């Protein structure tokens, strides 16, 4: 006789269905995003093949060699735009101020997971090319972040974009880890990160969830700002965890 009750069996089937649907839709969306991002590159190369069909082998080799970097740049730009538009269209976002047990595999957690995968794909395939540039900032904004003018983001370790709020002239240094989620005891917890105008985050620092930094605040390099921290305007903070320097 089975020890599994009908209710538990039904719950397990529903969970498996949610996971299967999540994986299927994630795969389909990413295939479409990457495929449409590659389409302009494929069309370009088909034109190049036609234009150089009668050319000597050496000339064709030179043309194709010099086309690789522009082609990859075109793919990366298309990927950033289409990925951000796809997450908007599907509603894949991180819900703020939520606790999501991993074992339950509920819809909010699975939607969050799909959002993270979409961000990771862009980070790997396009992030290293554009990070620290206005194009990277534009992608973060298009993907849900609320970002002011003159913002400089020189890190790829940034996620949960829709939970990020940056004022004007914010500077985020290299290798800063900044996200709107943390995992504790098998539970994913989320919270908004708000940085006022002219805030500077030093390289290699970590900013946890539900952090607010007042205008002109500075966080030194290799520092850690714990969750729920409130940093005063114009102050300098350093250390693990950070402490204010007078």
C-alpha distance (Angstrom), angle and dihedral (degrees) to the residues before:
residue distance angle dihedral
X1 . . .
X2 3.80 . .
X3 3.81 117.6 .
X4 3.80 90.6 -151.8
X5 3.81 114.1 99.6
X6 3.82 120.1 -137.1
X7 3.81 89.7 -112.7
X8 3.80 92.3 53.6
X9 3.78 91.3 45.6
X10 3.80 90.6 51.3
X11 3.80 90.8 48.9
X12 3.79 91.3 50.4
X13 3.80 91.5 50.8
X14 3.81 90.6 50.6
X15 3.78 90.6 49.3
X16 3.81 92.4 49.7
X17 3.80 89.5 48.5
X18 3.82 91.5 51.9
X19 3.79 91.7 49.5
X20 3.81 92.8 46.3
X21 3.80 91.7 48.9
X22 3.80 90.9 47.4
X23 3.81 93.3 51.4
X24 3.80 93.0 44.5
X25 3.79 95.3 49.3
X26 3.79 91.8 42.8
X27 3.80 90.8 52.5
X28 3.81 93.5 46.2
X29 3.80 94.6 47.6
X30 3.80 94.0 46.9
X31 3.80 91.7 47.4
X32 3.80 89.8 51.5
X33 3.81 93.5 45.4
X34 3.80 94.3 48.0
X35 3.81 92.6 41.1
X36 3.81 94.8 52.0
X37 3.82 89.4 43.5
X38 3.81 89.9 55.7
X39 3.79 94.1 44.6
X40 3.85 96.6 84.4
X41 3.81 89.5 47.8
X42 3.81 92.7 50.7
X43 3.80 91.3 48.5
X44 3.79 89.9 49.0
X45 3.79 92.9 51.5
X46 3.80 91.8 47.0
X47 3.80 87.3 55.9
X48 3.79 91.1 48.2
X49 3.79 91.1 51.2
X50 3.79 90.0 52.1
X51 3.79 94.9 45.3
X52 3.82 93.7 49.6
X53 3.80 98.0 38.5
X54 3.82 92.8 109.1
X55 3.81 95.4 37.8
X56 3.83 124.9 104.5
X57 3.80 117.2 -92.8
X58 3.79 92.3 -108.9
X59 3.78 92.9 55.0
X60 3.80 91.9 48.3
X61 3.81 90.4 50.0
X62 3.81 90.8 52.3
X63 3.80 93.2 47.3
X64 3.79 93.6 48.8
X65 3.82 93.0 44.3
X66 3.80 92.7 53.7
X67 3.80 90.2 46.1
X68 3.80 96.3 59.4
X69 3.82 98.7 79.1
X70 3.84 95.8 43.8
X71 3.79 89.1 46.4
X72 3.79 92.9 52.5
X73 3.80 90.9 45.9
X74 3.80 90.2 52.5
X75 3.81 90.9 49.4
X76 3.81 92.1 48.7
X77 3.81 92.7 50.0
X78 3.79 92.3 49.2
X79 3.80 90.8 46.4
X80 3.79 93.5 54.1
X81 3.80 93.2 49.5
X82 3.81 97.2 42.8
X83 3.80 94.0 43.7
X84 3.81 91.7 52.4
X85 3.80 91.3 46.5
X86 3.81 91.0 49.0
X87 3.81 93.4 53.6
X88 3.78 89.2 49.2
X89 3.80 92.0 49.5
X90 3.82 94.3 47.1
X91 3.80 95.2 41.5
X92 3.79 92.7 -125.6
X93 3.78 102.9 162.9
X94 3.79 142.6 135.9
X95 3.80 110.9 -101.0
X96 3.83 110.2 -136.2
X97 3.80 124.5 -122.3
X98 3.78 94.5 12.0
X99 3.80 135.3 137.0
X100 3.82 113.6 -149.3
X101 3.82 118.2 -174.4
X102 3.79 108.1 -142.5
X103 3.80 93.4 -145.1
X104 3.83 91.5 61.0
X105 3.82 94.0 56.3
X106 3.79 90.4 -156.5
X107 3.80 124.8 178.7
X108 3.83 95.8 -99.2
X109 3.81 89.8 54.7
X110 3.80 93.3 46.2
X111 3.81 92.2 47.9
X112 3.79 88.6 49.9
X113 3.82 90.1 49.8
X114 3.81 91.5 52.7
X115 3.80 89.9 49.4
X116 3.80 90.3 51.6
X117 3.81 92.4 49.5
X118 3.81 91.5 50.8
X119 3.80 90.1 50.6
X120 3.81 91.5 47.2
X121 3.81 93.0 52.1
X122 3.80 90.6 54.3
X123 3.80 91.4 43.3
X124 3.81 92.3 54.9
X125 3.80 100.0 39.1
X126 3.80 101.5 34.9
X127 3.80 110.6 8.3
X128 3.79 98.8 81.6
X129 3.80 89.5 53.8
X130 3.80 98.1 51.3
X131 3.81 109.0 22.3
X132 3.78 113.7 127.9
X133 3.80 91.2 24.7
X134 3.81 131.4 104.8
X135 3.81 86.8 -110.0
X136 3.82 90.8 62.7
X137 3.80 90.7 48.6
X138 3.80 90.0 49.1
X139 3.81 90.1 52.9
X140 3.81 92.1 51.3
X141 3.80 89.7 50.3
X142 3.81 92.7 47.6
X143 3.81 89.7 48.9
X144 3.79 93.7 57.0
X145 3.80 108.9 -78.2
X146 3.81 118.6 130.3
X147 3.78 102.5 -136.0
X148 3.78 130.7 170.1
X149 3.78 129.7 -145.0
X150 3.79 125.8 -64.3
X151 3.82 94.3 19.2
X152 3.82 116.8 160.0
X153 3.84 117.3 -159.5
X154 3.81 113.5 -179.2
X155 3.79 99.4 172.4
X156 3.78 137.9 85.1
X157 3.81 94.3 -160.8
X158 3.76 92.7 87.6
X159 3.80 123.3 113.2
X160 3.82 144.1 155.0
X161 3.78 86.7 57.3
X162 3.79 95.0 -177.8
X163 3.83 89.6 62.2
X164 3.81 94.1 55.9
X165 3.80 122.5 97.2
X166 3.83 118.0 -179.0
X167 3.79 126.3 177.6
X168 3.79 124.9 -144.5
X169 3.82 120.9 -57.3
X170 3.80 96.0 12.0
X171 3.82 113.7 162.7
X172 3.80 120.9 -156.2
X173 3.80 113.6 -173.9
X174 3.78 131.3 -140.9
X175 3.82 119.8 -63.1
X176 3.80 94.6 7.3
X177 3.82 111.7 157.0
X178 3.77 109.8 -141.4
X179 3.78 127.2 160.9
X180 3.77 143.7 141.3
X181 3.80 96.5 -120.9
X182 3.76 141.9 62.1
X183 3.81 132.4 -177.9
X184 3.79 119.3 -132.5
X185 3.79 126.9 167.8
X186 3.77 93.6 -15.7
X187 3.81 92.7 -49.8
X188 3.81 125.8 112.8
X189 3.81 109.1 -141.4
X190 3.78 123.1 -167.8
X191 3.78 136.1 -160.9
X192 3.79 140.5 159.9
X193 3.81 121.7 -100.4
X194 3.81 114.5 -147.4
X195 3.79 122.7 -171.2
X196 3.80 117.5 -176.5
X197 3.77 124.2 -138.6
X198 3.82 117.9 -62.2
X199 3.82 93.8 13.0
X200 3.82 114.4 154.4
X201 3.81 123.7 -155.5
X202 3.82 113.2 -164.8
X203 3.79 122.5 -131.7
X204 3.78 119.6 -78.0
X205 3.81 94.6 14.6
X206 3.81 126.3 139.6
X207 3.80 123.6 -136.5
X208 3.80 114.8 -167.4
X209 3.80 129.3 -157.6
X210 3.81 127.0 -64.2
X211 3.79 94.0 20.9
X212 3.78 123.3 152.5
X213 3.80 123.2 -168.6
X214 3.79 120.3 -170.3
X215 3.81 123.8 -131.1
X216 3.81 115.1 -67.8
X217 3.80 93.4 12.5
X218 3.82 117.3 149.2
X219 3.81 128.4 -155.0
X220 3.80 114.6 -162.1
X221 3.79 124.8 -128.3
X222 3.82 119.9 -77.1
X223 3.79 92.3 13.7
X224 3.80 130.4 138.8
X225 3.79 123.2 -139.8
X226 3.84 108.1 -160.6
X227 3.78 123.1 -137.5
X228 3.81 118.7 -79.8
X229 3.82 90.9 19.9
X230 3.80 119.2 152.4
X231 3.80 113.0 -154.8
X232 3.79 117.6 -161.5
X233 3.78 122.9 -122.2
X234 3.80 116.1 -93.7
X235 3.81 93.9 7.9
X236 3.81 129.0 127.8
X237 3.82 119.1 -131.6
X238 3.80 128.7 -172.1
X239 3.80 139.1 163.1
X240 3.80 141.4 49.4
X241 2.97 101.1 -48.2
X242 3.78 97.3 13.9
X243 3.76 122.8 -107.5
X244 3.76 127.4 -169.5
X245 3.79 117.9 -104.9
X246 3.81 114.1 -146.7
